Amino acid sequence: MKPVKRTAVILALGLAAGGCSILDTKPMAREDLTNAQGHVVGYKEMMRDSRTGEEMAQIALYVPRIGDRGEIVGYEERVRGGSVLHDLNGKRIGGRWDDLRGRGTNQQSRGLLIVVRGKRSENVAVAQAPSIDELIQLARLTN
C-alpha cells in the first residue's frame, strides 16, 4: 500500500471512530452515596444521551481527609484545577485550588486552601474509610 493511500485510510478511520465517540448527555438525577456510618462518600449521577435515549450512570467517590488525630474529618471531591471539600454530611465547606507553577521541580505544589467551619460541637464524628465491597454495594453494582 502506498504511503499516501495508507495515510488517507488511517485518517478516515480516525475520523469515523472520533465521530462515534461524541455523546450529548443531559443529567437526569443525582443521588448521594453514603457509607455504613451515614457519611456521604460520593454521588451517582444518572444521565441520558439525547440522541439515542441511552441511560448511563456516572459514579464519583470522594477522597477522605484525615485530621491530626488520624480520624476522617471530611471528604475531598477532585475537580479540574483543585478540589471541593465536603463535611461528613456531604455539605460543601471549602475548596482547594492548585498552583501549577512549581510542578516538575523539587518544590512541592503550592495552592490555596479555603475551609469554612461552623460552630464547634461537643460531639465529634469519627469515620472509617469504606472497604471496596462497601463501595460496590453503595453504588448498587451488585444484584
Backbone torsions as a table, in degrees:
resi	resn	phi	psi	omega
1	MET	NA	136.0	-179.0
2	LYS	-71.5	148.8	-177.7
3	PRO	-58.8	-36.9	-178.7
4	VAL	-68.3	-43.0	-179.8
5	LYS	-66.8	-40.4	179.2
6	ARG	-63.4	-41.8	178.4
7	THR	-63.7	-40.0	179.3
8	ALA	-65.4	-40.4	179.5
9	VAL	-66.2	-44.5	179.1
10	ILE	-62.7	-42.2	178.8
11	LEU	-63.8	-42.7	179.4
12	ALA	-64.7	-42.6	177.8
13	LEU	-64.8	-38.9	178.3
14	GLY	-63.8	-42.7	177.8
15	LEU	-67.1	-38.1	178.8
16	ALA	-65.4	-42.7	178.8
17	ALA	-68.5	-38.2	179.4
18	GLY	-66.8	-35.2	178.5
19	GLY	-69.2	-28.0	180.0
20	CYS	-80.2	-16.8	-173.7
21	SER	-93.6	1.0	-179.7
22	ILE	-84.2	125.1	178.7
23	LEU	-116.8	135.5	175.0
24	ASP	-110.2	91.5	-173.8
25	THR	-103.3	149.5	175.9
26	LYS	-122.4	131.2	178.2
27	PRO	-68.9	138.9	179.9
28	MET	-109.0	-46.5	-176.7
29	ALA	-152.4	154.8	177.6
30	ARG	-133.8	131.2	-176.6
31	GLU	-129.1	131.4	177.1
32	ASP	-73.6	142.7	175.1
33	LEU	-103.3	126.4	-179.3
34	THR	-117.7	152.5	177.3
35	ASN	-94.0	-172.4	-176.5
36	ALA	-64.2	-27.6	178.9
37	GLN	-82.7	-4.2	-179.9
38	GLY	89.2	9.3	179.6
39	HIS	-86.0	139.2	178.4
40	VAL	-75.9	117.4	-176.3
41	VAL	-112.7	6.7	179.0
42	GLY	162.8	-165.6	178.3
43	TYR	-149.7	158.8	175.0
44	LYS	-121.2	126.1	-178.9
45	GLU	-115.5	127.6	177.4
46	MET	-94.9	132.4	-179.3
47	MET	-130.3	157.9	178.2
48	ARG	-129.5	133.3	174.9
49	ASP	-74.5	122.3	-174.5
50	SER	-69.0	-23.7	-180.0
51	ARG	-82.6	-45.3	-173.3
52	THR	-102.0	-17.5	-177.1
53	GLY	81.9	3.0	-179.7
54	GLU	-67.0	136.3	178.4
55	GLU	-99.8	140.3	-179.4
56	MET	-132.9	153.9	175.3
57	ALA	-118.1	132.9	175.5
58	GLN	-117.1	127.5	-177.7
59	ILE	-113.3	130.2	176.5
60	ALA	-123.0	125.7	178.0
61	LEU	-108.1	140.3	-179.7
62	TYR	-85.7	154.8	177.1
63	VAL	-93.8	129.3	-179.5
64	PRO	-66.6	142.6	173.8
65	ARG	-104.0	124.0	-175.9
66	ILE	-97.7	134.5	179.0
67	GLY	-83.2	-175.2	-178.0
68	ASP	-64.4	-30.9	-177.9
69	ARG	-95.1	10.4	177.0
70	GLY	88.1	5.0	179.9
71	GLU	-94.2	155.9	176.9
72	ILE	-79.4	122.5	-177.4
73	VAL	-107.7	-10.8	-179.6
74	GLY	178.3	-172.7	-179.3
75	TYR	-134.4	153.9	-176.0
76	GLU	-120.8	124.6	177.1
77	GLU	-99.7	115.2	-178.7
78	ARG	-74.2	128.0	176.2
79	VAL	-132.2	167.9	-179.8
80	ARG	-61.1	126.6	177.4
81	GLY	86.3	3.7	179.8
82	GLY	159.5	-138.5	179.5
83	SER	-159.0	161.5	175.9
84	VAL	-109.5	131.8	-179.4
85	LEU	-95.3	134.6	179.8
86	HIS	-121.6	147.5	172.7
87	ASP	-80.9	-175.6	-176.3
88	LEU	-66.7	-19.3	178.6
89	ASN	-94.2	2.8	178.1
90	GLY	90.6	-1.6	-179.6
91	LYS	-74.3	136.3	178.3
92	ARG	-69.7	124.8	-178.3
93	ILE	-121.5	-0.4	179.7
94	GLY	171.2	-171.9	-179.4
95	GLY	-154.1	159.8	176.9
96	ARG	-132.5	130.2	178.2
97	TRP	-115.3	132.9	-178.6
98	ASP	-84.2	143.3	172.6
99	ASP	-105.5	109.6	-172.5
100	LEU	-86.5	2.6	-176.7
101	ARG	-68.9	-24.2	-177.6
102	GLY	-93.3	1.7	-177.1
103	ARG	-69.0	147.4	177.0
104	GLY	86.9	-4.0	177.8
105	THR	-115.8	-176.4	179.3
106	ASN	-79.6	-6.1	179.1
107	GLN	-76.2	148.9	174.2
108	GLN	-76.3	151.9	177.4
109	SER	-68.7	125.1	176.7
110	ARG	-97.8	148.4	179.2
111	GLY	-153.8	-175.2	-179.2
112	LEU	-114.7	126.7	179.0
113	LEU	-117.9	124.6	177.8
114	ILE	-123.2	122.1	178.0
115	VAL	-124.9	129.7	177.0
116	VAL	-105.8	115.8	-178.0
117	ARG	-107.4	140.6	175.5
118	GLY	-84.5	-169.2	177.7
119	LYS	-64.6	143.9	177.9
120	ARG	-73.1	136.6	175.0
121	SER	-108.0	161.5	-179.5
122	GLU	-75.6	-26.5	179.6
123	ASN	-90.4	107.2	-180.0
124	VAL	-94.7	123.5	-179.9
125	ALA	-82.8	131.9	178.2
126	VAL	-121.0	132.4	-176.8
127	ALA	-119.5	159.4	173.0
128	GLN	-111.4	147.1	178.1
129	ALA	-67.5	135.6	-178.5
130	PRO	-73.4	151.7	176.1
131	SER	-82.2	168.1	-179.6
132	ILE	-64.9	-34.3	177.6
133	ASP	-64.5	-40.2	177.6
134	GLU	-64.8	-39.2	179.4
135	LEU	-65.1	-40.3	177.4
136	ILE	-63.5	-41.8	179.0
137	GLN	-67.0	-39.7	179.2
138	LEU	-61.8	-39.6	-178.4
139	ALA	-79.1	-3.3	180.0
140	ARG	55.9	46.4	179.5
141	LEU	-92.3	-7.2	177.9
142	THR	-109.9	161.6	-179.6
143	ASN	-81.8	NA	NA
